[in-house]
Amino acid sequence: MAAAEETSKSSEAFPMKGGDGPNSYFKNSIYQRGAVDVAKQILNNEIAEKLDVEILLPSNTFSLADLGCSVGPNTFSAVDNILEAVRLKYQCQGLDSQIPEFQVFFNDHTLNDFNMLFKSLPPNRQYYAAGVPGSFHGRIFPNNSIHLFHSSSTNHWLSRVPKELVNKNCPAWNKGEIHYSNSTDEVVKAYEAQYAEDMECFLHTRSQEIVSGGLMVLIIPGRPNGTPHSKTLPNMMLQLLGTSLMEMARKGVVVEDKVDSFNIPAYYMSPQELEAAVERNGCFNIEKIENLPSPLGDGAAIGTRVLAYHMRAASEGLIKQQFGEEILDELFDLFCKKLEQKPSIFESGKGIYFLVVLMKRMPN
Ligand code: SAH
């Protein structure tokens, strides 16, 4: 079956730390929550202006999917914001009696802690909830079945580490680094190519699943246009994490070879790069693209420890797989210290969240 084929193309999974313990994503994602909050007003306006209620006919069921929902609670806020905006739109048009029923699909990798997600579903929700496991780089929904896609803090995750990076004989072998901001041009090119391929898969598969006239809202952590990779804040933080691992390798706590072959599959795109990908794909119009205000003020104001633990919740699964669980506390203590010693990166490093609203083009 075509859908299964497309899904199997991208099977590597890096879910966030599950449960609700002290290191969980549930407890360490206020920054991502901030992004959902600052996007709310724009989202309201876009839905009020751009959503065509006719696309719901004849069933009058509104199908919304949150891609990369993780374990909560941020996904629930995002869903509430969207459904409130849709209801408001009906009310403003005097269509109170025609407010649709809502079906919400929560998607993430199969290894995501869906039990945690379902346990914390808001008890008084006014929608039907369903979980959809699988990578959003492949097909996860039937043709023409979704009216609005939402995805926040997810599109920077690549489907895999670019394969050139793990081959010792390849010029893109990333010795002593775990990411691309301090690496050779070959490494950077391999990451850029993987990003372009993944974004095309993402847009291509969504374009089949969304109805004509349907909207897709993406909230993406990235870098401002024109900012070099080496001056992009999340890249600089990942580089410090790599330095921490190398320090542990020198002390003999981890094997250096393992650091050489370890790479974080994340890419921080600029709004311009996204625009180019949407243009290449050709199935969507860009209705809006806008940088969001910084979710919680600047990095220094959020606190280095909070940021370090956000990083841990997001990357511990990957690190554990390569180096074992026992190194995690020491690694993140060291990383936290390095962040504290380098407050300057919060001034020199540039990071943004930007929002893009895409509409599936109507058939000619
Ligand atoms: N949207 C939530 C969670 C963001 S964390 C929030 O705003 O808080 C990123 C999530 O994206 C993780 O749960 C991760 O597992 C998921 N993710 C990353 N790549 C994915 C993919 N290819 N398919 C589905 N989910 C993915």
Boltz pocket constraint, residues with backbone or C-beta under 6 A from the ligand:
constraints:
  - pocket:
      binder: B
      contacts: [[A, 12], [A, 14], [A, 15], [A, 16], [A, 29], [A, 32], [A, 33], [A, 36], [A, 67], [A, 68], [A, 69], [A, 70], [A, 71], [A, 74], [A, 75], [A, 107], [A, 108], [A, 109], [A, 112], [A, 134], [A, 135], [A, 136], [A, 137], [A, 151], [A, 152], [A, 153], [A, 154], [A, 157], [A, 158], [A, 159]]
      max_distance: 6.0
